Amino acid sequence: MSAHAAETSDAAEVTCILVPLHEQTLLIPNACVAEVLPWRRSKHLAGVPPWCIGVLGWRGESVVVVDYEAVVTGQHPNAPHRAMVVLKKTGAWEGSAFYAVAAAGLPRLVRVGEQELGAAGEGDAHAAVAHAAVAMRVVVGTEEALIADFRYLEEQVKQIL
């Protein structure tokens, strides 16, 4: 393989993490991730939606912890979380520049290229989207994953702050 072909191949891949949720998996570009932490207790807030687990003190910031699966399904699983993924916000709002997504297990690093990424289910991947928090359902290798609509998710988090 020529050096140019290798560069083109590497440029077409994106480093991501696969975040195990209780019933699903979330695919997040590594560029959005600030840190992966072991599960920590967060401060519960009164009057918040059930998908808001609470607020975590992290590096001098107040970080809202989101149960992404509860956002999508409307149901809060009664299973423990094992980790949290602190994400950099992409939108602009006052307050913390971060929020976190709860994980049921430890996330794993993957390199995803077009050849590894396929549409989930029948037809177009966008047809399988069932909630505004889901931008797309995809298959990475043999595993089905959700790609979050970060604008929607951040709009929900913004209302908590």
N, C-alpha and C positions, 0 to 999 in steps of 0.2 A: 504494500500500500504506500502510495506517495505521501509526503509530508502534507501537501495541500489536501488530499483526501482525508487524512487523519484529522486535520484541523476542522474541516467541514463537518465531519462526523461528530466530533466533540462539541462543536457549536450548536448542533441540532439537539443535543441532550440537555436536560435541565435536572439539576439535583433537587430532589424533593424528599419529604418524609411521609411515610405511610403511618397514620395515627390510628391505632385500633380503638374503636368505640365499642359499645356493648354488642350491638347487632350489625354494625356497619364499619367501614374504614374510610378515613378522610385522607385525601392526598393534598399536601400543602407544599408549595415551592419553598425550598430552604431559605431563599432570600427574605421571606416573610417571617422567619423564625428568629426570635431573639435568644431563647434558651429553652431547653427541656429540663424540667425539674421533677424530682420525686414528689409524690402527692403530699400536700401540706394542707392543714386545716385553714379555711378561710373564714373571715368574719361574715356571718349571715346578716342580710339586710331585710328589714321588714317592708312589705308592700311591693316586692319585685316579682316579675314573672317566674314561674317554676324552673325555667331553664337557667336562671341566674343563681349559681351556687353560692356566691358571696363575693367578697372583696379580699384580695390578698395583698399584704405588704411585701413589695419586692423592689429591692434596690432604691428605696426611698420613694417609690411610686405606689399609688393605690390602683391595683389591677383587678378589673372585673373578671371573674371566672365563669365561663360559659359551658353549659352542657349542650354541645352542638346537636347531639342526637335528640335531646328534648326540644330544641328549637324546631327541628324538622318534623318530629313525630307528635309533638304536643304532650308526650308522656315522659315522666321522669323515671328512669330505671331504678330499681332498688338494689342495684349491684354496686360494689365499691369501685372507686377510681384508683388507679395506680400511679398516674403521672399527670403532669400538666404541661402544655406547650404554650409558652409566652410568645405572643405574636406582636409584630410592629403594626400599628394602625396605618392604613393607607389613606384614609380620609382626614379631613381637618376638623377638629373640634377642640374646645378648651379641656384642660385636664390631662390625664395620663396619655402617654404616647403608645401605651401597650394594653393588651387584654390577653386573657389566657383561655385555652380550650382544654377541658378535662379529657383525659385518656383512660381507657380501661386497661391498657397495657403499655409497655414501652414502645415508643415510635421507632421505626427503622428507616435508615437512609436508603434511598434508591435513586438510580439515574434513569430518567425517563426520556426516551426519544420517540419520535413519531411511530417507529416500527413497533415499539412496546405498548403504545397507547392505542386502545381500540374503543369503539362505542359499546356501551353496555346494553344488553337486551336487543330487541328487534329494532331495526332501522336506525334513525338518527339518535345520537346520545341526548340531544336536547328534548326529544319527545318523551324520554323517560323521567324528566324532571318533574317532581311532584310538589315542590315547595320553593318559595322564593329564596330561601337560604341556600339552595342547591343550584349552582351554575351549570353543572354537568355531571352525569354519571358516566364513568369510564371503566375500562378494564386495563389493569397494569399487569402484564404477564398473564396470570390466570386469576388474579384477584380483582373483584369489583370494588370500586372506590367512588367516593363523592368528591367533587371539587366544589368548595364553598363559594358562594357569592359574597365576597368580603364586604362589598358596599352595603348589602342588605344587613349582614351580620353586625357590621360596625354601626349602622344606623340604630339597631336594637340596643347595642351596648351604650351608645351615646345617650339614649333616653334614661339609662340607669344613673349616669353620672350627674 
